[in-house]
Amino acid sequence: MSRADRAESALRPPSIDRMSAWPALAPLRSRAGHKLLVETLRAWVEARRGTPDVADETACAAWCSERLAGLIEPSQRRAFNLTGTVLHTNLGRALMAEEAIEAAVAAMRSPTTLEYDLADGGRGERDDHIAPWLCRLTAAEAATAVNNNAGAVLLVLAALAAGKEVIVSRGELIEIGGAFRIPDIMARAGCRLVEVGTTNRTHLKDYAEAIGPETAAIMKVHPSNYAVQGFTKSVTAAELVPLARSKGLPVIEDLGSGTLVDLETWGLPHEPTAREAIEAGIDVVTFSGDKLLGGPQAGLIVGSKALIGRIAKNPLKRALRLDKVRLAALEATLRLYADPEKLVQRLPTIRMLARPPLEIRALAEKLLPLFAAAVGTSHQCGIQPVRGQIGSGALPVDLLPSFALCARGKGLDKLADKFRKQPIPVIGRIEDGALLFDLRTLDDETAFTAQLKNFAA
Ligand SMILES: *Cc1c(COP(=O)(O)O)cnc(C)c1O
Protein backbone atom coordinates (compact mmCIF):
# COMPACT_ATOMS: atom_id res chain seq x y z
CA MET A 1 0.00 0.00 0.00
CA SER A 2 1.35 3.41 -0.91
CA ARG A 3 1.47 6.11 1.73
CA ALA A 4 -1.37 7.87 0.04
CA ASP A 5 -3.49 4.70 0.07
CA ARG A 6 -2.79 4.13 3.75
CA ALA A 7 -3.78 7.69 4.57
CA GLU A 8 -6.98 7.29 2.58
CA SER A 9 -7.95 4.02 4.25
CA ALA A 10 -7.47 5.59 7.70
CA LEU A 11 -10.05 8.20 6.70
CA ARG A 12 -12.53 5.64 5.45
CA PRO A 13 -15.18 4.75 8.04
CA PRO A 14 -15.67 1.14 9.12
CA SER A 15 -19.05 -0.31 8.20
CA ILE A 16 -21.99 0.77 10.32
CA ASP A 17 -22.41 -2.87 11.36
CA ARG A 18 -18.87 -3.04 12.68
CA MET A 19 -19.13 0.29 14.43
CA SER A 20 -22.37 -0.65 16.15
CA ALA A 21 -20.52 -3.61 17.71
CA TRP A 22 -17.80 -1.35 19.20
CA PRO A 23 -17.53 -2.08 22.94
CA ALA A 24 -17.55 1.66 23.74
CA LEU A 25 -21.07 1.83 22.30
CA ALA A 26 -22.45 -1.13 24.27
CA PRO A 27 -24.10 0.93 27.06
CA LEU A 28 -25.72 3.23 24.50
CA ARG A 29 -26.98 0.30 22.46
CA SER A 30 -28.67 -1.25 25.46
CA ARG A 31 -30.34 2.01 26.46
CA ALA A 32 -31.32 3.44 23.07
CA GLY A 33 -31.78 0.22 21.09
CA HIS A 34 -30.23 -0.85 17.78
CA LYS A 35 -32.39 1.31 15.52
CA LEU A 36 -31.59 4.65 17.17
CA LEU A 37 -27.91 3.75 17.48
CA VAL A 38 -27.57 2.94 13.78
CA GLU A 39 -29.36 6.17 12.88
CA THR A 40 -26.93 8.10 15.06
CA LEU A 41 -23.88 6.30 13.66
CA ARG A 42 -24.94 7.26 10.15
CA ALA A 43 -25.15 10.87 11.28
CA TRP A 44 -21.67 10.57 12.82
CA VAL A 45 -20.18 9.22 9.59
CA GLU A 46 -21.89 12.01 7.66
CA ALA A 47 -20.52 14.62 10.07
CA ARG A 48 -16.94 13.27 10.20
CA ARG A 49 -16.49 11.84 6.70
CA GLY A 50 -12.99 12.42 5.41
CA THR A 51 -11.52 13.20 8.83
CA PRO A 52 -9.28 10.91 10.91
CA ASP A 53 -11.94 11.16 13.66
CA VAL A 54 -14.41 9.03 11.78
CA ALA A 55 -12.84 5.73 12.89
CA ASP A 56 -12.15 6.88 16.47
CA GLU A 57 -14.23 4.69 18.76
CA THR A 58 -13.98 6.90 21.84
CA ALA A 59 -14.80 10.13 20.03
CA CYS A 60 -17.70 8.43 18.29
CA ALA A 61 -19.13 7.07 21.56
CA ALA A 62 -18.99 10.52 23.19
CA TRP A 63 -20.65 12.18 20.19
CA CYS A 64 -23.42 9.57 19.96
CA SER A 65 -24.03 9.67 23.67
CA GLU A 66 -24.56 13.44 23.62
CA ARG A 67 -26.75 13.23 20.54
CA LEU A 68 -28.90 10.45 21.96
CA ALA A 69 -29.25 11.99 25.43
CA GLY A 70 -32.46 13.79 24.49
CA LEU A 71 -34.03 10.54 23.34
CA ILE A 72 -32.82 8.36 26.21
CA GLU A 73 -33.43 10.72 29.12
CA PRO A 74 -37.02 11.66 29.93
CA SER A 75 -37.67 15.28 29.10
CA GLN A 76 -39.65 15.96 32.26
CA ARG A 77 -37.26 15.17 35.09
CA ARG A 78 -37.64 14.80 38.80
CA ALA A 79 -36.12 17.82 40.59
CA PHE A 80 -35.53 19.21 44.06
CA ASN A 81 -37.61 22.33 44.50
CA LEU A 82 -35.58 24.37 47.00
CA THR A 83 -36.73 27.71 45.60
CA GLY A 84 -38.67 28.65 48.72
CA THR A 85 -41.94 28.62 46.78
CA VAL A 86 -43.98 25.66 48.00
CA LEU A 87 -46.48 25.58 45.12
CA HIS A 88 -44.14 26.39 42.24
CA THR A 89 -46.12 26.42 38.99
CA ASN A 90 -43.05 25.84 36.81
CA LEU A 91 -42.02 22.88 38.97
CA GLY A 92 -45.44 21.26 38.87
CA ARG A 93 -47.25 22.70 41.93
CA ALA A 94 -48.62 20.32 44.58
CA LEU A 95 -47.02 16.97 45.35
CA MET A 96 -49.53 14.21 45.69
CA ALA A 97 -50.30 12.27 48.86
CA GLU A 98 -49.31 8.58 48.81
CA GLU A 99 -53.02 7.68 48.85
CA ALA A 100 -53.56 9.75 45.69
CA ILE A 101 -50.51 8.27 43.97
CA GLU A 102 -51.71 4.73 44.68
CA ALA A 103 -55.20 5.50 43.44
CA ALA A 104 -53.84 7.07 40.24
CA VAL A 105 -51.52 4.16 39.54
CA ALA A 106 -54.30 1.64 40.13
CA ALA A 107 -56.57 3.54 37.74
CA MET A 108 -53.82 3.57 35.10
CA ARG A 109 -53.37 -0.20 35.28
CA SER A 110 -56.98 -1.38 35.02
CA PRO A 111 -60.34 -0.64 33.54
CA THR A 112 -62.35 1.29 36.13
CA THR A 113 -65.98 2.15 36.80
CA LEU A 114 -65.31 5.67 35.55
CA GLU A 115 -68.74 6.08 33.95
CA TYR A 116 -70.29 2.76 34.86
CA ASP A 117 -73.02 2.09 37.38
CA LEU A 118 -72.34 -1.24 39.07
CA ALA A 119 -75.83 -1.33 40.59
CA ASP A 120 -77.66 -1.76 37.31
CA GLY A 121 -74.87 -2.17 34.75
CA GLY A 122 -75.90 1.09 33.09
CA ARG A 123 -74.07 4.30 32.41
CA GLY A 124 -72.70 6.27 35.37
CA GLU A 125 -71.44 9.83 35.79
CA ARG A 126 -67.75 10.54 36.17
CA ASP A 127 -68.49 13.46 38.48
CA ASP A 128 -70.15 11.07 40.93
CA HIS A 129 -66.74 9.99 42.22
CA ILE A 130 -65.88 13.43 43.53
CA ALA A 131 -69.08 15.48 43.77
CA PRO A 132 -70.28 13.97 47.08
CA TRP A 133 -66.91 14.77 48.66
CA LEU A 134 -66.86 18.31 47.34
CA CYS A 135 -70.42 18.91 48.59
CA ARG A 136 -69.59 17.50 52.01
CA LEU A 137 -66.43 19.61 52.31
CA THR A 138 -67.87 22.90 51.03
CA ALA A 139 -71.54 22.65 52.04
CA ALA A 140 -72.52 23.17 48.40
CA GLU A 141 -75.55 21.46 46.87
CA ALA A 142 -73.74 20.23 43.77
CA ALA A 143 -70.25 20.02 42.26
CA THR A 144 -68.35 19.21 39.10
CA ALA A 145 -64.73 19.31 37.97
CA VAL A 146 -62.75 20.10 34.82
CA ASN A 147 -59.16 20.28 33.61
CA ASN A 148 -58.04 23.31 35.63
CA ASN A 149 -59.37 26.45 37.25
CA ALA A 150 -58.87 28.53 34.10
CA GLY A 151 -61.08 25.99 32.34
CA ALA A 152 -63.57 26.13 35.20
CA VAL A 153 -63.91 29.92 34.91
CA LEU A 154 -64.27 29.69 31.13
CA LEU A 155 -66.93 27.00 31.42
CA VAL A 156 -68.92 28.77 34.14
CA LEU A 157 -68.99 32.04 32.19
CA ALA A 158 -69.87 30.32 28.90
CA ALA A 159 -72.66 28.30 30.52
CA LEU A 160 -74.22 31.09 32.56
CA ALA A 161 -73.53 34.31 30.70
CA ALA A 162 -72.70 33.81 26.99
CA GLY A 163 -73.95 36.74 24.94
CA LYS A 164 -74.66 38.74 28.07
CA GLU A 165 -72.96 41.04 30.54
CA VAL A 166 -70.92 40.10 33.62
CA ILE A 167 -70.07 42.74 36.20
CA VAL A 168 -66.56 42.70 37.75
CA SER A 169 -64.79 45.21 40.01
CA ARG A 170 -61.78 46.96 38.42
CA GLY A 171 -59.80 45.95 41.49
CA GLU A 172 -60.30 42.29 40.58
CA LEU A 173 -59.44 42.28 36.86
CA ILE A 174 -56.45 40.08 37.43
CA GLU A 175 -53.79 38.57 35.28
CA ILE A 176 -52.08 35.48 36.63
CA GLY A 177 -49.07 33.66 35.17
CA GLY A 178 -49.41 31.90 31.85
CA ALA A 179 -51.64 34.50 30.20
CA PHE A 180 -54.81 33.99 32.23
CA ARG A 181 -56.53 37.37 32.20
CA ILE A 182 -60.08 37.85 33.33
CA PRO A 183 -61.01 40.18 30.41
CA ASP A 184 -59.62 37.67 27.86
CA ILE A 185 -61.36 34.65 29.41
CA MET A 186 -64.55 36.69 29.51
CA ALA A 187 -64.25 37.43 25.77
CA ARG A 188 -63.49 33.77 24.96
CA ALA A 189 -66.57 32.72 26.91
CA GLY A 190 -68.63 35.08 24.77
CA CYS A 191 -69.50 37.45 27.63
CA ARG A 192 -69.32 41.20 27.77
CA LEU A 193 -67.28 42.47 30.68
CA VAL A 194 -68.76 45.41 32.58
CA GLU A 195 -66.10 46.99 34.79
CA VAL A 196 -67.17 48.85 37.89
CA GLY A 197 -65.41 50.90 40.56
CA THR A 198 -61.75 51.86 40.44
CA THR A 199 -58.51 49.96 40.95
CA ASN A 200 -58.43 50.63 44.67
CA ARG A 201 -62.07 51.23 45.57
CA THR A 202 -65.33 49.63 44.55
CA HIS A 203 -68.61 50.22 46.39
CA LEU A 204 -71.87 48.31 46.48
CA LYS A 205 -73.59 51.15 44.62
CA ASP A 206 -71.12 50.73 41.72
CA TYR A 207 -72.44 47.21 41.23
CA ALA A 208 -76.06 48.32 41.72
CA GLU A 209 -75.78 51.05 39.07
CA ALA A 210 -74.23 48.66 36.53
CA ILE A 211 -77.04 46.12 36.66
CA GLY A 212 -79.24 46.28 33.57
CA PRO A 213 -81.43 44.11 31.35
CA GLU A 214 -78.34 42.49 29.76
CA THR A 215 -76.69 41.51 33.04
CA ALA A 216 -76.30 37.74 33.48
CA ALA A 217 -74.10 37.55 36.57
CA ILE A 218 -71.87 39.36 39.03
CA MET A 219 -68.40 37.94 39.36
CA LYS A 220 -65.85 38.16 42.16
CA VAL A 221 -62.21 37.22 41.63
CA HIS A 222 -59.81 36.53 44.46
CA PRO A 223 -56.80 38.81 43.81
CA SER A 224 -54.35 35.97 44.28
CA ASN A 225 -51.01 37.31 43.23
CA TYR A 226 -51.12 40.89 44.44
CA ALA A 227 -52.63 42.98 47.21
CA VAL A 228 -54.08 46.45 46.97
CA GLN A 229 -53.15 48.30 50.14
CA GLY A 230 -53.85 51.70 51.64
CA PHE A 231 -57.03 53.61 50.70
CA THR A 232 -59.04 50.61 49.55
CA LYS A 233 -62.59 49.33 49.52
CA SER A 234 -63.96 46.15 48.07
CA VAL A 235 -67.40 44.65 48.42
CA THR A 236 -67.66 41.41 50.36
CA ALA A 237 -69.76 38.47 49.30
CA ALA A 238 -72.06 39.10 52.26
CA GLU A 239 -72.84 42.61 50.92
CA LEU A 240 -73.03 41.60 47.28
CA VAL A 241 -75.29 38.57 47.59
CA PRO A 242 -78.45 40.38 48.84
CA LEU A 243 -78.14 42.91 45.98
CA ALA A 244 -77.74 40.14 43.38
CA ARG A 245 -80.63 38.15 44.90
CA SER A 246 -82.94 41.15 44.76
CA LYS A 247 -82.27 41.36 41.01
CA GLY A 248 -82.44 37.60 40.45
CA LEU A 249 -78.78 37.40 39.42
CA PRO A 250 -76.20 34.75 40.37
CA VAL A 251 -72.88 35.69 41.98
CA ILE A 252 -69.92 33.65 40.83
CA GLU A 253 -66.52 33.69 42.48
CA ASP A 254 -63.11 32.58 41.24
CA LEU A 255 -61.30 31.77 44.47
CA GLY A 256 -58.03 30.96 42.68
CA SER A 257 -56.18 28.76 45.09
CA GLY A 258 -59.01 28.36 47.53
CA THR A 259 -58.78 25.80 50.26
CA LEU A 260 -61.00 23.27 51.97
CA VAL A 261 -59.60 23.79 55.46
CA ASP A 262 -58.75 26.77 57.62
CA LEU A 263 -54.99 27.19 57.29
CA GLU A 264 -54.92 28.98 60.65
CA THR A 265 -55.08 25.49 62.19
CA TRP A 266 -51.38 25.25 61.34
CA GLY A 267 -50.44 28.79 62.28
CA LEU A 268 -50.70 30.03 58.71
CA PRO A 269 -52.52 33.18 57.62
CA HIS A 270 -56.16 32.89 56.61
CA GLU A 271 -56.96 32.02 53.01
CA PRO A 272 -60.62 32.00 51.94
CA THR A 273 -62.20 28.56 52.00
CA ALA A 274 -64.72 27.33 49.47
CA ARG A 275 -67.15 26.68 52.33
CA GLU A 276 -66.98 30.31 53.47
CA ALA A 277 -67.86 31.45 49.96
CA ILE A 278 -70.79 29.03 49.74
CA GLU A 279 -72.02 29.99 53.21
CA ALA A 280 -71.82 33.67 52.27
CA GLY A 281 -74.33 32.86 49.52
CA ILE A 282 -72.09 32.74 46.44
CA ASP A 283 -73.95 30.70 43.82
CA VAL A 284 -70.96 29.18 41.99
CA VAL A 285 -67.39 28.95 43.30
CA THR A 286 -64.35 27.78 41.31
CA PHE A 287 -60.86 26.86 42.57
CA SER A 288 -57.77 24.86 41.63
CA GLY A 289 -57.02 21.22 42.46
CA ASP A 290 -53.23 21.52 42.54
CA LYS A 291 -52.76 24.66 44.59
CA LEU A 292 -53.51 24.70 48.33
CA LEU A 293 -55.86 21.75 48.00
CA GLY A 294 -52.78 19.60 47.34
CA GLY A 295 -54.24 17.34 44.65
CA PRO A 296 -53.81 16.85 40.90
CA GLN A 297 -54.35 19.63 38.37
CA ALA A 298 -58.10 20.24 38.21
CA GLY A 299 -60.68 23.01 38.26
CA LEU A 300 -63.35 22.45 40.88
CA ILE A 301 -66.77 24.00 40.58
CA VAL A 302 -69.24 23.95 43.47
CA GLY A 303 -72.58 25.67 43.87
CA SER A 304 -76.34 25.45 43.56
CA LYS A 305 -77.94 22.41 42.00
CA ALA A 306 -79.66 24.38 39.25
CA LEU A 307 -76.56 26.27 38.11
CA ILE A 308 -74.14 23.31 38.36
CA GLY A 309 -76.70 21.37 36.29
CA ARG A 310 -76.54 24.00 33.54
CA ILE A 311 -72.74 24.11 33.72
CA ALA A 312 -72.36 20.32 33.49
CA LYS A 313 -74.60 20.22 30.40
CA ASN A 314 -72.57 22.78 28.45
CA PRO A 315 -70.56 21.23 25.57
CA LEU A 316 -67.39 22.84 26.92
CA LYS A 317 -67.69 20.54 29.95
CA ARG A 318 -67.04 17.59 27.63
CA ALA A 319 -64.06 19.35 26.09
CA LEU A 320 -62.55 20.15 29.48
CA ARG A 321 -63.34 16.97 31.37
CA LEU A 322 -60.96 15.08 33.65
CA ASP A 323 -59.58 11.62 32.86
CA LYS A 324 -59.88 8.60 35.17
CA VAL A 325 -56.32 8.96 36.49
CA ARG A 326 -56.73 12.47 37.81
CA LEU A 327 -60.24 11.73 39.05
CA ALA A 328 -58.85 8.81 41.05
CA ALA A 329 -56.11 11.01 42.54
CA LEU A 330 -58.59 13.79 43.25
CA GLU A 331 -61.05 11.47 44.97
CA ALA A 332 -58.27 10.03 47.15
CA THR A 333 -57.08 13.53 48.04
CA LEU A 334 -60.57 14.74 48.96
CA ARG A 335 -61.05 11.62 51.09
CA LEU A 336 -58.08 12.72 53.24
CA TYR A 337 -59.97 15.86 54.19
CA ALA A 338 -62.52 13.73 56.01
CA ASP A 339 -59.91 13.36 58.74
CA PRO A 340 -58.41 16.85 59.01
CA GLU A 341 -56.20 15.95 61.97
CA LYS A 342 -54.14 13.61 59.81
CA LEU A 343 -53.82 16.06 56.90
CA VAL A 344 -50.55 17.44 58.13
CA GLN A 345 -48.98 13.98 57.99
CA ARG A 346 -50.61 12.77 54.81
CA LEU A 347 -50.83 15.75 52.50
CA PRO A 348 -47.39 17.00 51.36
CA THR A 349 -48.62 20.54 50.65
CA ILE A 350 -49.94 21.01 54.19
CA ARG A 351 -46.97 19.19 55.68
CA MET A 352 -44.53 21.54 53.95
CA LEU A 353 -46.51 24.67 54.75
CA ALA A 354 -46.81 23.67 58.40
CA ARG A 355 -43.17 22.64 58.81
CA PRO A 356 -41.81 24.50 61.85
CA PRO A 357 -38.87 26.83 61.12
CA LEU A 358 -36.87 25.28 63.96
CA GLU A 359 -37.16 21.87 62.35
CA ILE A 360 -35.97 23.36 59.06
CA ARG A 361 -33.03 24.98 60.82
CA ALA A 362 -32.06 21.67 62.42
CA LEU A 363 -32.13 20.05 58.99
CA ALA A 364 -29.95 22.85 57.59
CA GLU A 365 -27.42 22.34 60.39
CA LYS A 366 -27.31 18.63 59.69
CA LEU A 367 -26.77 19.14 55.96
CA LEU A 368 -24.35 22.07 56.10
CA PRO A 369 -21.08 20.04 56.35
CA LEU A 370 -21.98 17.92 53.33
CA PHE A 371 -23.18 20.98 51.42
CA ALA A 372 -19.98 22.89 52.19
CA ALA A 373 -17.86 19.92 51.12
CA ALA A 374 -19.81 19.66 47.87
CA VAL A 375 -19.48 23.36 47.06
CA GLY A 376 -15.77 23.41 47.97
CA THR A 377 -13.56 26.30 48.97
CA SER A 378 -14.60 28.54 46.09
CA HIS A 379 -17.56 29.87 48.08
CA GLN A 380 -18.45 30.57 51.71
CA CYS A 381 -21.24 28.30 52.86
CA GLY A 382 -23.61 28.82 55.74
CA ILE A 383 -27.19 28.83 56.96
CA GLN A 384 -29.41 31.81 56.37
CA PRO A 385 -32.85 32.71 57.70
CA VAL A 386 -35.06 33.37 54.68
CA ARG A 387 -38.68 33.99 53.76
CA GLY A 388 -40.40 31.70 51.33
CA GLN A 389 -43.85 31.85 49.85
CA ILE A 390 -46.81 29.60 49.28
CA GLY A 391 -46.84 30.31 45.56
CA SER A 392 -49.45 29.87 42.84
CA GLY A 393 -51.09 33.05 43.94
CA ALA A 394 -52.07 32.05 47.45
CA LEU A 395 -51.51 34.65 50.15
CA PRO A 396 -49.38 36.97 48.03
CA VAL A 397 -48.13 39.11 50.88
CA ASP A 398 -47.48 36.49 53.52
CA LEU A 399 -43.99 35.07 53.60
CA LEU A 400 -43.09 31.80 55.28
CA PRO A 401 -40.15 32.08 57.70
CA SER A 402 -37.64 29.38 56.85
CA PHE A 403 -33.94 28.49 56.68
CA ALA A 404 -31.72 27.96 53.65
CA LEU A 405 -28.32 26.53 52.87
CA CYS A 406 -26.47 29.43 51.30
CA ALA A 407 -23.31 29.95 49.28
CA ARG A 408 -21.67 33.34 48.81
CA GLY A 409 -18.82 34.43 46.56
CA LYS A 410 -18.10 35.03 42.89
CA GLY A 411 -19.70 33.04 40.10
CA LEU A 412 -23.03 32.22 41.72
CA ASP A 413 -24.69 31.69 38.35
CA LYS A 414 -22.13 29.03 37.53
CA LEU A 415 -22.62 27.33 40.87
CA ALA A 416 -26.41 27.40 40.44
CA ASP A 417 -25.91 25.85 37.01
CA LYS A 418 -23.80 23.06 38.54
CA PHE A 419 -26.62 22.24 40.95
CA ARG A 420 -29.11 22.27 38.10
CA LYS A 421 -26.97 19.78 36.15
CA GLN A 422 -27.03 17.15 38.91
CA PRO A 423 -28.69 13.80 38.16
CA ILE A 424 -31.66 15.09 40.17
CA PRO A 425 -31.54 18.82 39.37
CA VAL A 426 -31.46 21.04 42.47
CA ILE A 427 -33.28 24.34 41.93
CA GLY A 428 -32.62 27.21 44.32
CA ARG A 429 -32.66 30.97 43.97
CA ILE A 430 -30.11 33.79 43.94
CA GLU A 431 -30.95 36.68 46.22
CA ASP A 432 -28.84 39.51 47.65
CA GLY A 433 -25.56 38.00 46.50
CA ALA A 434 -26.23 34.51 47.80
CA LEU A 435 -27.29 31.23 46.26
CA LEU A 436 -30.08 29.94 48.52
CA PHE A 437 -31.55 26.50 48.92
CA ASP A 438 -34.65 26.80 51.13
CA LEU A 439 -35.10 23.49 52.93
CA ARG A 440 -38.80 23.85 53.78
CA THR A 441 -39.68 21.77 50.73
CA LEU A 442 -36.92 19.16 50.98
CA ASP A 443 -38.85 15.90 51.30
CA ASP A 444 -36.42 13.20 50.21
CA GLU A 445 -33.45 13.89 52.46
CA THR A 446 -31.84 10.51 51.64
CA ALA A 447 -31.68 11.16 47.89
CA PHE A 448 -30.48 14.72 48.48
CA THR A 449 -27.67 13.61 50.80
CA ALA A 450 -26.59 10.81 48.48
CA GLN A 451 -26.35 13.28 45.62
CA LEU A 452 -24.40 15.83 47.68
CA LYS A 453 -21.85 13.11 48.50
CA ASN A 454 -21.27 12.55 44.78
CA PHE A 455 -21.36 16.23 43.93
CA ALA A 456 -17.69 17.06 44.25
CA ALA A 457 -16.70 13.97 42.27
C1 LIG B 1 -54.41 30.13 39.73
C2 LIG B 1 -55.61 30.93 39.40
C3 LIG B 1 -56.39 30.63 38.27
C4 LIG B 1 -56.00 29.55 37.31
O1 LIG B 1 -56.04 28.30 37.88
P1 LIG B 1 -55.38 27.05 37.14
O2 LIG B 1 -55.80 25.88 37.98
O3 LIG B 1 -53.92 27.30 37.13
O4 LIG B 1 -55.95 27.00 35.77
C5 LIG B 1 -57.49 31.39 38.03
N1 LIG B 1 -57.85 32.39 38.85
C6 LIG B 1 -57.13 32.71 39.95
C7 LIG B 1 -57.60 33.83 40.82
C8 LIG B 1 -55.98 31.99 40.27
O5 LIG B 1 -55.26 32.30 41.35
The ligand as an SDF file (V2000), in Angstrom:
LIG
                    3D

 15 15  0  0  0  0  0  0  0  0999 V2000
  -54.4060   30.1320   39.7350 C   0  0  0  0  0  0  0  0  0  0  0  0
  -55.6110   30.9320   39.4050 C   0  0  0  0  0  0  0  0  0  0  0  0
  -56.3850   30.6320   38.2710 C   0  0  0  0  0  0  0  0  0  0  0  0
  -55.9950   29.5540   37.3130 C   0  0  0  0  0  0  0  0  0  0  0  0
  -56.0370   28.3010   37.8820 O   0  0  0  0  0  0  0  0  0  0  0  0
  -55.3850   27.0490   37.1430 P   0  0  0  0  0  0  0  0  0  0  0  0
  -55.8010   25.8800   37.9830 O   0  0  0  0  0  0  0  0  0  0  0  0
  -53.9190   27.2970   37.1300 O   0  0  0  0  0  0  0  0  0  0  0  0
  -55.9470   27.0010   35.7720 O   0  0  0  0  0  0  0  0  0  0  0  0
  -57.4860   31.3890   38.0260 C   0  0  0  0  0  0  0  0  0  0  0  0
  -57.8480   32.3890   38.8470 N   0  0  0  0  0  0  0  0  0  0  0  0
  -57.1310   32.7100   39.9500 C   0  0  0  0  0  0  0  0  0  0  0  0
  -57.5970   33.8270   40.8210 C   0  0  0  0  0  0  0  0  0  0  0  0
  -55.9820   31.9940   40.2660 C   0  0  0  0  0  0  0  0  0  0  0  0
  -55.2610   32.2990   41.3500 O   0  0  0  0  0  0  0  0  0  0  0  0
  1  2  1  0
  2  3  1  0
  2 14  2  0
  3  4  1  0
  3 10  2  0
  4  5  1  0
  5  6  1  0
  6  7  2  0
  6  8  1  0
  6  9  1  0
 10 11  1  0
 11 12  2  0
 12 13  1  0
 12 14  1  0
 14 15  1  0
M  END
$$$$
